[in-house]
Amino acid sequence: MANRIYLCLAHMSEAGLEQKYIKEAFDTNWVVPLGPNVNGFEKDLEEFVGKNKRVVALSAGTAAVHLALIACGVGPGDEVCVQSFTFCASSHPITYLGATPVFIDSEKDTWNMDPELLEEAIKDRIAKTGKKPKAIVPVALYGMPYKINSILEIANKYDIPVVEDAAEGFGSKFKGQVLGTFGKYGVLSFNGNKMITTSGGGALITANEDEWREIMMYATQYRESYPYYQHEKIGYNYRMSNICAGIGRGQMTVANDHIAHHKHVQKLYEELLKDVHGIKVHSQPATGEYDSNYWLCTITIDPEVKIKGQENAYKTIIQGAVGGAAGVIHVADSATTDCQPNDNVEALRVFMDQAGIEARPVWKPMHKQPVYKNALAYVNGVSEAVFKVGMCLPAGPFVKDEDVRYIVETIKSAII
C-alpha cells in the first residue's frame, strides 16, 4: 500500500462547504469566538441531537466536561464517579476543580461503566465520607453506548446528576435516542480525528434555556451587565471560534454519511476476521438497544497468539507520539511500565506500522495511570484485562473496503 492508512482522518464535505463558511467568516471579519457560524453550528447540533436540547459550542470536549462539572456544583473536596476506561479528558477536569475522581471499572458487554460497581462505590463513599458523589460521568468508549438505563436508575435513586461523556459517541444511540441527551449534561468532541471535526472543539448539551444561559456565561468569562468588565464569578474563555464553527457547519452536512461509513467498516471487520483464530472484533450487544457509531473499531488478541517480531516487543523506548497530539510527548525513561499491553499486541502494532497501517492500544485505564496512583478506584479487572489484549483499527471516512481487506490480510500475515 502506497499511502499510509490512519485510524480516523478528518474528512471534508465533497461540496467544500467548510471553506464556504470559513470564507464568509473572513469576508465579514467574524474571526472571533462568536458569530453567525457559531450560532448556526449550535442550531445544527440541536437539530441533530433532538429532545429539545440546547447546545453550547466550545473550544474542546475537555472544556465541556469542565463546565458541566461546575454546573453540577463540583468543587474542592468533592468526589465524582467517573469511568476508568477512558481518555484523560474525562477525569482531568475533576482535578482542575480540586475534586477527587472515583474511578469505576467496566462491564464486559460494552467495556463501559459497570452499573453494579457504580452503586457499590456510591454506597461506600456515603458510608465513609457521609456525603454522596457530586456527579457521575459515564463514557461512550470508542462510540459504544453505555448501559444508560441502569446508570440513570442508580443516579436517580441517589439524586446525583449524570454528565454523559459522548466525546467519542457523536451520533451513537441507545433505544433510538442520541447519546448526550439522557443525563443532565452531555459532552461532544470535534477534535481532528473525531466523527466530525472543527479542527479542535467540542460542545456541551444542556437540558433547558436557563442552564444553557448559565453555561454560556461560564464559557465567556462570566461578565456582568455593566459598561466595564465586572466579574462576580470565575469564568473561562471556552467559546468556539467562528472560523472553527464554519468547519463544523460544513461537517454537519456529511455527519450521517460518516457515521454510516464507520458502521460499514465495522461490519466488514466482523466478516473478514470472524474465522481468524485468536482475534475477536468487539461488537455492540445484540439486544437491539445499542447503536454505536464505531468511531474506532477494536479487536482483542488472545495472549497465546504469536506474532512475528514478538521477541523484540518493548525493547526500545518510543521516541514519537502514538496517536494524540502528534509529537508532543515527554520521552519516557523506560520502554516498559507495570501495566501495558501484552507483547503480542505491541508486536502487532509495530508489524502493522511497518506495513503502513496506524493501529494503537486501547486506552490505558485511568486507575492504572501514574498521575492517579493514589486515586479511589472500584475495580473488577475488566478494563485492565482488555487493555492488555485490545487494539484499535482504522475506521475513518478515508478507509476504503480494500484498505480493510489489506489490514485484515496484514493481521493474518503477522500471526505465526
BATORTI-265768 format. One record per residue (C-alpha): residue number from 1; residue in one letter; x, y, z. Coordinates in steps of 0.25 Angstrom, whole numbers. Layout:
! residues N
<site rovo="NUM" gufi="a" x="X" y="Y" z="Z"/>
...
//
This chain:
! residues 416
<site rovo="1" gufi="m" x="0" y="0" z="0"/>
<site rovo="2" gufi="a" x="6" y="13" z="-4"/>
<site rovo="3" gufi="n" x="-2" y="22" z="5"/>
<site rovo="4" gufi="r" x="-2" y="21" z="20"/>
<site rovo="5" gufi="i" x="-15" y="16" z="26"/>
<site rovo="6" gufi="y" x="-19" y="25" z="38"/>
<site rovo="7" gufi="l" x="-29" y="22" z="49"/>
<site rovo="8" gufi="c" x="-38" y="33" z="46"/>
<site rovo="9" gufi="l" x="-34" y="45" z="38"/>
<site rovo="10" gufi="a" x="-42" y="58" z="37"/>
<site rovo="11" gufi="h" x="-51" y="57" z="24"/>
<site rovo="12" gufi="m" x="-57" y="70" z="18"/>
<site rovo="13" gufi="s" x="-70" y="70" z="10"/>
<site rovo="14" gufi="e" x="-69" y="68" z="-5"/>
<site rovo="15" gufi="a" x="-76" y="81" z="-7"/>
<site rovo="16" gufi="g" x="-66" y="88" z="0"/>
<site rovo="17" gufi="l" x="-76" y="95" z="9"/>
<site rovo="18" gufi="e" x="-66" y="96" z="21"/>
<site rovo="19" gufi="q" x="-58" y="106" z="12"/>
<site rovo="20" gufi="k" x="-70" y="114" z="8"/>
<site rovo="21" gufi="y" x="-74" y="116" z="23"/>
<site rovo="22" gufi="i" x="-59" y="120" z="26"/>
<site rovo="23" gufi="k" x="-58" y="130" z="15"/>
<site rovo="24" gufi="e" x="-71" y="136" z="20"/>
<site rovo="25" gufi="a" x="-65" y="138" z="33"/>
<site rovo="26" gufi="f" x="-53" y="145" z="27"/>
<site rovo="27" gufi="d" x="-61" y="153" z="17"/>
<site rovo="28" gufi="t" x="-70" y="158" z="29"/>
<site rovo="29" gufi="n" x="-58" y="159" z="39"/>
<site rovo="30" gufi="w" x="-65" y="150" z="48"/>
<site rovo="31" gufi="v" x="-52" y="143" z="53"/>
<site rovo="32" gufi="v" x="-55" y="143" z="68"/>
<site rovo="33" gufi="p" x="-61" y="133" z="78"/>
<site rovo="34" gufi="l" x="-75" y="137" z="74"/>
<site rovo="35" gufi="g" x="-83" y="140" z="61"/>
<site rovo="36" gufi="p" x="-92" y="134" z="50"/>
<site rovo="37" gufi="n" x="-85" y="121" z="49"/>
<site rovo="38" gufi="v" x="-84" y="118" z="64"/>
<site rovo="39" gufi="n" x="-99" y="121" z="65"/>
<site rovo="40" gufi="g" x="-102" y="113" z="52"/>
<site rovo="41" gufi="f" x="-94" y="101" z="57"/>
<site rovo="42" gufi="e" x="-101" y="101" z="70"/>
<site rovo="43" gufi="k" x="-114" y="101" z="63"/>
<site rovo="44" gufi="d" x="-110" y="89" z="54"/>
<site rovo="45" gufi="l" x="-105" y="81" z="66"/>
<site rovo="46" gufi="e" x="-118" y="84" z="74"/>
<site rovo="47" gufi="e" x="-126" y="79" z="62"/>
<site rovo="48" gufi="f" x="-116" y="67" z="61"/>
<site rovo="49" gufi="v" x="-117" y="62" z="76"/>
<site rovo="50" gufi="g" x="-132" y="66" z="77"/>
<site rovo="51" gufi="k" x="-140" y="65" z="90"/>
<site rovo="52" gufi="n" x="-142" y="80" z="90"/>
<site rovo="53" gufi="k" x="-128" y="81" z="96"/>
<site rovo="54" gufi="r" x="-119" y="94" z="95"/>
<site rovo="55" gufi="v" x="-104" y="93" z="91"/>
<site rovo="56" gufi="v" x="-92" y="102" z="94"/>
<site rovo="57" gufi="a" x="-81" y="101" z="85"/>
<site rovo="58" gufi="l" x="-67" y="101" z="92"/>
<site rovo="59" gufi="s" x="-52" y="101" z="89"/>
<site rovo="60" gufi="a" x="-51" y="86" z="93"/>
<site rovo="61" gufi="g" x="-59" y="74" z="99"/>
<site rovo="62" gufi="t" x="-50" y="75" z="111"/>
<site rovo="63" gufi="a" x="-56" y="89" z="113"/>
<site rovo="64" gufi="a" x="-70" y="83" z="112"/>
<site rovo="65" gufi="v" x="-67" y="73" z="123"/>
<site rovo="66" gufi="h" x="-61" y="84" z="132"/>
<site rovo="67" gufi="l" x="-73" y="94" z="130"/>
<site rovo="68" gufi="a" x="-83" y="82" z="133"/>
<site rovo="69" gufi="l" x="-76" y="79" z="146"/>
<site rovo="70" gufi="i" x="-76" y="93" z="150"/>
<site rovo="71" gufi="a" x="-91" y="94" z="147"/>
<site rovo="72" gufi="c" x="-93" y="81" z="156"/>
<site rovo="73" gufi="g" x="-86" y="89" z="167"/>
<site rovo="74" gufi="v" x="-73" y="81" z="167"/>
<site rovo="75" gufi="g" x="-63" y="88" z="176"/>
<site rovo="76" gufi="p" x="-51" y="85" z="185"/>
<site rovo="77" gufi="g" x="-53" y="73" z="194"/>
<site rovo="78" gufi="d" x="-64" y="67" z="186"/>
<site rovo="79" gufi="e" x="-64" y="53" z="179"/>
<site rovo="80" gufi="v" x="-68" y="50" z="165"/>
<site rovo="81" gufi="c" x="-71" y="36" z="160"/>
<site rovo="82" gufi="v" x="-64" y="34" z="146"/>
<site rovo="83" gufi="q" x="-62" y="23" z="137"/>
<site rovo="84" gufi="s" x="-47" y="18" z="138"/>
<site rovo="85" gufi="f" x="-46" y="12" z="124"/>
<site rovo="86" gufi="t" x="-46" y="25" z="116"/>
<site rovo="87" gufi="f" x="-37" y="37" z="111"/>
<site rovo="88" gufi="c" x="-31" y="46" z="121"/>
<site rovo="89" gufi="a" x="-41" y="57" z="117"/>
<site rovo="90" gufi="s" x="-52" y="50" z="125"/>
<site rovo="91" gufi="s" x="-45" y="51" z="138"/>
<site rovo="92" gufi="h" x="-35" y="63" z="138"/>
<site rovo="93" gufi="p" x="-46" y="73" z="139"/>
<site rovo="94" gufi="i" x="-50" y="67" z="152"/>
<site rovo="95" gufi="t" x="-36" y="70" z="157"/>
<site rovo="96" gufi="y" x="-36" y="84" z="151"/>
<site rovo="97" gufi="l" x="-47" y="87" z="161"/>
<site rovo="98" gufi="g" x="-40" y="82" z="173"/>
<site rovo="99" gufi="a" x="-49" y="70" z="174"/>
<site rovo="100" gufi="t" x="-45" y="55" z="174"/>
<site rovo="101" gufi="p" x="-49" y="45" z="163"/>
<site rovo="102" gufi="v" x="-55" y="32" z="168"/>
<site rovo="103" gufi="f" x="-51" y="22" z="157"/>
<site rovo="104" gufi="i" x="-62" y="12" z="153"/>
<site rovo="105" gufi="d" x="-57" y="-1" z="145"/>
<site rovo="106" gufi="s" x="-65" y="-6" z="133"/>
<site rovo="107" gufi="e" x="-74" y="-17" z="130"/>
<site rovo="108" gufi="k" x="-71" y="-28" z="119"/>
<site rovo="109" gufi="d" x="-82" y="-25" z="109"/>
<site rovo="110" gufi="t" x="-79" y="-11" z="105"/>
<site rovo="111" gufi="w" x="-66" y="-8" z="113"/>
<site rovo="112" gufi="n" x="-73" y="4" z="119"/>
<site rovo="113" gufi="m" x="-76" y="8" z="133"/>
<site rovo="114" gufi="d" x="-81" y="-4" z="141"/>
<site rovo="115" gufi="p" x="-94" y="0" z="148"/>
<site rovo="116" gufi="e" x="-93" y="-10" z="159"/>
<site rovo="117" gufi="l" x="-79" y="-5" z="163"/>
<site rovo="118" gufi="l" x="-84" y="9" z="162"/>
<site rovo="119" gufi="e" x="-95" y="7" z="172"/>
<site rovo="120" gufi="e" x="-85" y="-1" z="181"/>
<site rovo="121" gufi="a" x="-76" y="12" z="180"/>
<site rovo="122" gufi="i" x="-87" y="21" z="183"/>
<site rovo="123" gufi="k" x="-91" y="13" z="196"/>
<site rovo="124" gufi="d" x="-77" y="12" z="200"/>
<site rovo="125" gufi="r" x="-74" y="27" z="199"/>
<site rovo="126" gufi="i" x="-86" y="31" z="206"/>
<site rovo="127" gufi="a" x="-83" y="21" z="217"/>
<site rovo="128" gufi="k" x="-68" y="26" z="218"/>
<site rovo="129" gufi="t" x="-70" y="41" z="216"/>
<site rovo="130" gufi="g" x="-84" y="44" z="220"/>
<site rovo="131" gufi="k" x="-87" y="50" z="206"/>
<site rovo="132" gufi="k" x="-90" y="45" z="192"/>
<site rovo="133" gufi="p" x="-82" y="48" z="180"/>
<site rovo="134" gufi="k" x="-86" y="61" z="173"/>
<site rovo="135" gufi="a" x="-87" y="55" z="159"/>
<site rovo="136" gufi="i" x="-86" y="42" z="150"/>
<site rovo="137" gufi="v" x="-78" y="42" z="137"/>
<site rovo="138" gufi="p" x="-80" y="30" z="128"/>
<site rovo="139" gufi="v" x="-72" y="30" z="115"/>
<site rovo="140" gufi="a" x="-76" y="24" z="101"/>
<site rovo="141" gufi="l" x="-63" y="17" z="99"/>
<site rovo="142" gufi="y" x="-60" y="17" z="84"/>
<site rovo="143" gufi="g" x="-74" y="21" z="82"/>
<site rovo="144" gufi="m" x="-81" y="9" z="89"/>
<site rovo="145" gufi="p" x="-93" y="13" z="97"/>
<site rovo="146" gufi="y" x="-92" y="11" z="112"/>
<site rovo="147" gufi="k" x="-103" y="4" z="120"/>
<site rovo="148" gufi="i" x="-110" y="17" z="122"/>
<site rovo="149" gufi="n" x="-124" y="12" z="127"/>
<site rovo="150" gufi="s" x="-117" y="5" z="138"/>
<site rovo="151" gufi="i" x="-107" y="17" z="141"/>
<site rovo="152" gufi="l" x="-119" y="27" z="141"/>
<site rovo="153" gufi="e" x="-127" y="18" z="150"/>
<site rovo="154" gufi="i" x="-116" y="18" z="161"/>
<site rovo="155" gufi="a" x="-113" y="33" z="158"/>
<site rovo="156" gufi="n" x="-128" y="36" z="161"/>
<site rovo="157" gufi="k" x="-128" y="27" z="173"/>
<site rovo="158" gufi="y" x="-117" y="35" z="180"/>
<site rovo="159" gufi="d" x="-121" y="48" z="173"/>
<site rovo="160" gufi="i" x="-107" y="50" z="166"/>
<site rovo="161" gufi="p" x="-106" y="57" z="153"/>
<site rovo="162" gufi="v" x="-101" y="50" z="141"/>
<site rovo="163" gufi="v" x="-91" y="56" z="131"/>
<site rovo="164" gufi="e" x="-90" y="48" z="119"/>
<site rovo="165" gufi="d" x="-76" y="48" z="112"/>
<site rovo="166" gufi="a" x="-81" y="45" z="98"/>
<site rovo="167" gufi="a" x="-68" y="51" z="92"/>
<site rovo="168" gufi="e" x="-65" y="38" z="84"/>
<site rovo="169" gufi="g" x="-80" y="35" z="83"/>
<site rovo="170" gufi="f" x="-85" y="46" z="73"/>
<site rovo="171" gufi="g" x="-98" y="41" z="67"/>
<site rovo="172" gufi="s" x="-98" y="28" z="75"/>
<site rovo="173" gufi="k" x="-111" y="24" z="80"/>
<site rovo="174" gufi="f" x="-118" y="16" z="91"/>
<site rovo="175" gufi="k" x="-132" y="11" z="88"/>
<site rovo="176" gufi="g" x="-132" y="21" z="77"/>
<site rovo="177" gufi="q" x="-128" y="33" z="86"/>
<site rovo="178" gufi="v" x="-115" y="41" z="83"/>
<site rovo="179" gufi="l" x="-105" y="39" z="94"/>
<site rovo="180" gufi="g" x="-102" y="52" z="102"/>
<site rovo="181" gufi="t" x="-117" y="55" z="103"/>
<site rovo="182" gufi="f" x="-120" y="45" z="115"/>
<site rovo="183" gufi="g" x="-113" y="52" z="126"/>
<site rovo="184" gufi="k" x="-113" y="66" z="132"/>
<site rovo="185" gufi="y" x="-102" y="69" z="122"/>
<site rovo="186" gufi="g" x="-96" y="63" z="110"/>
<site rovo="187" gufi="v" x="-82" y="65" z="104"/>
<site rovo="188" gufi="l" x="-77" y="64" z="90"/>
<site rovo="189" gufi="s" x="-64" y="66" z="83"/>
<site rovo="190" gufi="f" x="-60" y="71" z="70"/>
<site rovo="191" gufi="n" x="-45" y="68" z="70"/>
<site rovo="192" gufi="g" x="-37" y="66" z="58"/>
<site rovo="193" gufi="n" x="-39" y="51" z="58"/>
<site rovo="194" gufi="k" x="-54" y="50" z="63"/>
<site rovo="195" gufi="m" x="-66" y="46" z="55"/>
<site rovo="196" gufi="i" x="-67" y="61" z="50"/>
<site rovo="197" gufi="t" x="-57" y="72" z="53"/>
<site rovo="198" gufi="t" x="-56" y="86" z="55"/>
<site rovo="199" gufi="s" x="-40" y="84" z="55"/>
<site rovo="200" gufi="g" x="-41" y="86" z="70"/>
<site rovo="201" gufi="g" x="-54" y="88" z="78"/>
<site rovo="202" gufi="g" x="-66" y="82" z="86"/>
<site rovo="203" gufi="a" x="-80" y="85" z="91"/>
<site rovo="204" gufi="l" x="-88" y="83" z="103"/>
<site rovo="205" gufi="i" x="-102" y="79" z="102"/>
<site rovo="206" gufi="t" x="-112" y="85" z="113"/>
<site rovo="207" gufi="a" x="-126" y="82" z="117"/>
<site rovo="208" gufi="n" x="-132" y="96" z="116"/>
<site rovo="209" gufi="e" x="-131" y="110" z="114"/>
<site rovo="210" gufi="d" x="-127" y="114" z="128"/>
<site rovo="211" gufi="e" x="-116" y="104" z="128"/>
<site rovo="212" gufi="w" x="-111" y="108" z="114"/>
<site rovo="213" gufi="r" x="-110" y="122" z="118"/>
<site rovo="214" gufi="e" x="-102" y="119" z="131"/>
<site rovo="215" gufi="i" x="-93" y="111" z="123"/>
<site rovo="216" gufi="m" x="-91" y="122" z="113"/>
<site rovo="217" gufi="m" x="-88" y="131" z="124"/>
<site rovo="218" gufi="y" x="-77" y="122" z="129"/>
<site rovo="219" gufi="a" x="-71" y="120" z="115"/>
<site rovo="220" gufi="t" x="-70" y="135" z="113"/>
<site rovo="221" gufi="q" x="-62" y="140" z="125"/>
<site rovo="222" gufi="y" x="-75" y="141" z="133"/>
<site rovo="223" gufi="r" x="-77" y="156" z="131"/>
<site rovo="224" gufi="e" x="-88" y="165" z="138"/>
<site rovo="225" gufi="s" x="-96" y="175" z="130"/>
<site rovo="226" gufi="y" x="-88" y="188" z="133"/>
<site rovo="227" gufi="p" x="-81" y="197" z="123"/>
<site rovo="228" gufi="y" x="-68" y="191" z="128"/>
<site rovo="229" gufi="y" x="-63" y="177" z="132"/>
<site rovo="230" gufi="q" x="-70" y="173" z="145"/>
<site rovo="231" gufi="h" x="-68" y="159" z="149"/>
<site rovo="232" gufi="e" x="-75" y="152" z="161"/>
<site rovo="233" gufi="k" x="-72" y="138" z="158"/>
<site rovo="234" gufi="i" x="-59" y="132" z="151"/>
<site rovo="235" gufi="g" x="-62" y="129" z="137"/>
<site rovo="236" gufi="y" x="-54" y="123" z="125"/>
<site rovo="237" gufi="n" x="-50" y="127" z="111"/>
<site rovo="238" gufi="y" x="-56" y="114" z="105"/>
<site rovo="239" gufi="r" x="-65" y="118" z="93"/>
<site rovo="240" gufi="m" x="-62" y="113" z="80"/>
<site rovo="241" gufi="s" x="-57" y="122" z="69"/>
<site rovo="242" gufi="n" x="-66" y="126" z="57"/>
<site rovo="243" gufi="i" x="-55" y="120" z="48"/>
<site rovo="244" gufi="c" x="-55" y="106" z="54"/>
<site rovo="245" gufi="a" x="-70" y="107" z="55"/>
<site rovo="246" gufi="g" x="-70" y="109" z="40"/>
<site rovo="247" gufi="i" x="-63" y="96" z="38"/>
<site rovo="248" gufi="g" x="-74" y="90" z="47"/>
<site rovo="249" gufi="r" x="-85" y="95" z="39"/>
<site rovo="250" gufi="g" x="-79" y="88" z="27"/>
<site rovo="251" gufi="q" x="-77" y="76" z="34"/>
<site rovo="252" gufi="m" x="-91" y="74" z="39"/>
<site rovo="253" gufi="t" x="-95" y="72" z="24"/>
<site rovo="254" gufi="v" x="-87" y="59" z="24"/>
<site rovo="255" gufi="a" x="-89" y="55" z="38"/>
<site rovo="256" gufi="n" x="-99" y="44" z="35"/>
<site rovo="257" gufi="d" x="-90" y="39" z="24"/>
<site rovo="258" gufi="h" x="-78" y="38" z="33"/>
<site rovo="259" gufi="i" x="-86" y="30" z="43"/>
<site rovo="260" gufi="a" x="-91" y="21" z="33"/>
<site rovo="261" gufi="h" x="-77" y="18" z="27"/>
<site rovo="262" gufi="h" x="-71" y="15" z="41"/>
<site rovo="263" gufi="k" x="-83" y="5" z="43"/>
<site rovo="264" gufi="h" x="-80" y="-1" z="29"/>
<site rovo="265" gufi="v" x="-65" y="-3" z="33"/>
<site rovo="266" gufi="q" x="-69" y="-10" z="46"/>
<site rovo="267" gufi="k" x="-77" y="-20" z="39"/>
<site rovo="268" gufi="l" x="-66" y="-23" z="29"/>
<site rovo="269" gufi="y" x="-56" y="-25" z="40"/>
<site rovo="270" gufi="e" x="-66" y="-34" z="47"/>
<site rovo="271" gufi="e" x="-68" y="-42" z="34"/>
<site rovo="272" gufi="l" x="-53" y="-43" z="30"/>
<site rovo="273" gufi="l" x="-48" y="-46" z="44"/>
<site rovo="274" gufi="k" x="-59" y="-56" z="49"/>
<site rovo="275" gufi="d" x="-50" y="-68" z="45"/>
<site rovo="276" gufi="v" x="-37" y="-63" z="49"/>
<site rovo="277" gufi="h" x="-33" y="-71" z="62"/>
<site rovo="278" gufi="g" x="-29" y="-63" z="74"/>
<site rovo="279" gufi="i" x="-35" y="-50" z="68"/>
<site rovo="280" gufi="k" x="-48" y="-45" z="73"/>
<site rovo="281" gufi="v" x="-55" y="-32" z="68"/>
<site rovo="282" gufi="h" x="-62" y="-24" z="79"/>
<site rovo="283" gufi="s" x="-77" y="-22" z="75"/>
<site rovo="284" gufi="q" x="-89" y="-16" z="82"/>
<site rovo="285" gufi="p" x="-98" y="-25" z="90"/>
<site rovo="286" gufi="a" x="-109" y="-31" z="80"/>
<site rovo="287" gufi="t" x="-121" y="-27" z="88"/>
<site rovo="288" gufi="g" x="-126" y="-17" z="78"/>
<site rovo="289" gufi="e" x="-124" y="-5" z="88"/>
<site rovo="290" gufi="y" x="-110" y="-1" z="84"/>
<site rovo="291" gufi="d" x="-106" y="7" z="72"/>
<site rovo="292" gufi="s" x="-91" y="10" z="73"/>
<site rovo="293" gufi="n" x="-84" y="20" z="63"/>
<site rovo="294" gufi="y" x="-72" y="11" z="64"/>
<site rovo="295" gufi="w" x="-63" y="23" z="64"/>
<site rovo="296" gufi="l" x="-51" y="13" z="64"/>
<site rovo="297" gufi="c" x="-53" y="-2" z="62"/>
<site rovo="298" gufi="t" x="-46" y="-10" z="73"/>
<site rovo="299" gufi="i" x="-41" y="-24" z="74"/>
<site rovo="300" gufi="t" x="-35" y="-33" z="85"/>
<site rovo="301" gufi="i" x="-23" y="-43" z="83"/>
<site rovo="302" gufi="d" x="-23" y="-55" z="91"/>
<site rovo="303" gufi="p" x="-10" y="-56" z="99"/>
<site rovo="304" gufi="e" x="-6" y="-69" z="93"/>
<site rovo="305" gufi="v" x="-5" y="-63" z="79"/>
<site rovo="306" gufi="k" x="9" y="-62" z="74"/>
<site rovo="307" gufi="i" x="13" y="-50" z="65"/>
<site rovo="308" gufi="k" x="25" y="-48" z="56"/>
<site rovo="309" gufi="g" x="35" y="-40" z="64"/>
<site rovo="310" gufi="q" x="29" y="-42" z="77"/>
<site rovo="311" gufi="e" x="42" y="-45" z="83"/>
<site rovo="312" gufi="n" x="46" y="-30" z="81"/>
<site rovo="313" gufi="a" x="34" y="-24" z="87"/>
<site rovo="314" gufi="y" x="37" y="-13" z="97"/>
<site rovo="315" gufi="k" x="52" y="-14" z="95"/>
<site rovo="316" gufi="t" x="53" y="1" z="90"/>
<site rovo="317" gufi="i" x="48" y="14" z="96"/>
<site rovo="318" gufi="i" x="37" y="20" z="87"/>
<site rovo="319" gufi="q" x="42" y="34" z="82"/>
<site rovo="320" gufi="g" x="30" y="39" z="76"/>
<site rovo="321" gufi="a" x="15" y="40" z="79"/>
<site rovo="322" gufi="v" x="6" y="28" z="76"/>
<site rovo="323" gufi="g" x="-7" y="35" z="73"/>
<site rovo="324" gufi="g" x="-12" y="48" z="80"/>
<site rovo="325" gufi="a" x="-5" y="61" z="79"/>
<site rovo="326" gufi="a" x="6" y="58" z="68"/>
<site rovo="327" gufi="g" x="20" y="58" z="74"/>
<site rovo="328" gufi="v" x="16" y="66" z="87"/>
<site rovo="329" gufi="i" x="21" y="56" z="97"/>
<site rovo="330" gufi="h" x="30" y="54" z="109"/>
<site rovo="331" gufi="v" x="41" y="44" z="105"/>
<site rovo="332" gufi="a" x="40" y="32" z="115"/>
<site rovo="333" gufi="d" x="51" y="27" z="124"/>
<site rovo="334" gufi="s" x="48" y="13" z="121"/>
<site rovo="335" gufi="a" x="41" y="5" z="110"/>
<site rovo="336" gufi="t" x="32" y="-3" z="120"/>
<site rovo="337" gufi="t" x="22" y="0" z="131"/>
<site rovo="338" gufi="d" x="16" y="-8" z="141"/>
<site rovo="339" gufi="c" x="3" y="-9" z="133"/>
<site rovo="340" gufi="q" x="4" y="-10" z="118"/>
<site rovo="341" gufi="p" x="-2" y="-18" z="106"/>
<site rovo="342" gufi="n" x="3" y="-32" z="104"/>
<site rovo="343" gufi="d" x="16" y="-34" z="96"/>
<site rovo="344" gufi="n" x="8" y="-39" z="84"/>
<site rovo="345" gufi="v" x="-1" y="-27" z="84"/>
<site rovo="346" gufi="e" x="11" y="-18" z="83"/>
<site rovo="347" gufi="a" x="18" y="-27" z="73"/>
<site rovo="348" gufi="l" x="5" y="-26" z="64"/>
<site rovo="349" gufi="r" x="5" y="-11" z="66"/>
<site rovo="350" gufi="v" x="19" y="-10" z="61"/>
<site rovo="351" gufi="f" x="17" y="-20" z="50"/>
<site rovo="352" gufi="m" x="5" y="-12" z="45"/>
<site rovo="353" gufi="d" x="12" y="1" z="46"/>
<site rovo="354" gufi="q" x="23" y="-4" z="37"/>
<site rovo="355" gufi="a" x="12" y="-9" z="27"/>
<site rovo="356" gufi="g" x="7" y="6" z="26"/>
<site rovo="357" gufi="i" x="-5" y="4" z="36"/>
<site rovo="358" gufi="e" x="-7" y="12" z="48"/>
<site rovo="359" gufi="a" x="-12" y="4" z="60"/>
<site rovo="360" gufi="r" x="-11" y="6" z="75"/>
<site rovo="361" gufi="p" x="-14" y="0" z="88"/>
<site rovo="362" gufi="v" x="-28" y="3" z="95"/>
<site rovo="363" gufi="w" x="-28" y="14" z="106"/>
<site rovo="364" gufi="k" x="-20" y="11" z="118"/>
<site rovo="365" gufi="p" x="-30" y="11" z="130"/>
<site rovo="366" gufi="m" x="-29" y="23" z="138"/>
<site rovo="367" gufi="h" x="-27" y="16" z="151"/>
<site rovo="368" gufi="k" x="-14" y="10" z="145"/>
<site rovo="369" gufi="q" x="-9" y="23" z="141"/>
<site rovo="370" gufi="p" x="3" y="29" z="150"/>
<site rovo="371" gufi="v" x="-4" y="42" z="151"/>
<site rovo="372" gufi="y" x="-15" y="35" z="158"/>
<site rovo="373" gufi="k" x="-8" y="25" z="166"/>
<site rovo="374" gufi="n" x="-14" y="30" z="179"/>
<site rovo="375" gufi="a" x="-28" y="32" z="174"/>
<site rovo="376" gufi="l" x="-40" y="24" z="179"/>
<site rovo="377" gufi="a" x="-44" y="12" z="169"/>
<site rovo="378" gufi="y" x="-55" y="2" z="170"/>
<site rovo="379" gufi="v" x="-49" y="-9" z="160"/>
<site rovo="380" gufi="n" x="-53" y="-23" z="155"/>
<site rovo="381" gufi="g" x="-41" y="-25" z="146"/>
<site rovo="382" gufi="v" x="-49" y="-23" z="133"/>
<site rovo="383" gufi="s" x="-43" y="-11" z="127"/>
<site rovo="384" gufi="e" x="-29" y="-15" z="131"/>
<site rovo="385" gufi="a" x="-31" y="-29" z="125"/>
<site rovo="386" gufi="v" x="-36" y="-22" z="112"/>
<site rovo="387" gufi="f" x="-24" y="-12" z="112"/>
<site rovo="388" gufi="k" x="-15" y="-24" z="111"/>
<site rovo="389" gufi="v" x="-21" y="-30" z="99"/>
<site rovo="390" gufi="g" x="-28" y="-19" z="92"/>
<site rovo="391" gufi="m" x="-25" y="-11" z="79"/>
<site rovo="392" gufi="c" x="-31" y="0" z="71"/>
<site rovo="393" gufi="l" x="-32" y="-2" z="56"/>
<site rovo="394" gufi="p" x="-35" y="9" z="45"/>
<site rovo="395" gufi="a" x="-49" y="13" z="43"/>
<site rovo="396" gufi="g" x="-50" y="27" z="37"/>
<site rovo="397" gufi="p" x="-56" y="32" z="25"/>
<site rovo="398" gufi="f" x="-43" y="30" z="17"/>
<site rovo="399" gufi="v" x="-43" y="16" z="20"/>
<site rovo="400" gufi="k" x="-47" y="8" z="8"/>
<site rovo="401" gufi="d" x="-52" y="-6" z="7"/>
<site rovo="402" gufi="e" x="-39" y="-10" z="0"/>
<site rovo="403" gufi="d" x="-32" y="-4" z="12"/>
<site rovo="404" gufi="v" x="-40" y="-12" z="22"/>
<site rovo="405" gufi="r" x="-36" y="-25" z="14"/>
<site rovo="406" gufi="y" x="-21" y="-21" z="14"/>
<site rovo="407" gufi="i" x="-22" y="-18" z="29"/>
<site rovo="408" gufi="v" x="-28" y="-32" z="31"/>
<site rovo="409" gufi="e" x="-18" y="-39" z="22"/>
<site rovo="410" gufi="t" x="-7" y="-32" z="29"/>
<site rovo="411" gufi="i" x="-12" y="-37" z="43"/>
<site rovo="412" gufi="k" x="-13" y="-51" z="37"/>
<site rovo="413" gufi="s" x="1" y="-50" z="31"/>
<site rovo="414" gufi="a" x="7" y="-45" z="45"/>
<site rovo="415" gufi="i" x="2" y="-57" z="52"/>
<site rovo="416" gufi="i" x="12" y="-69" z="53"/>
//
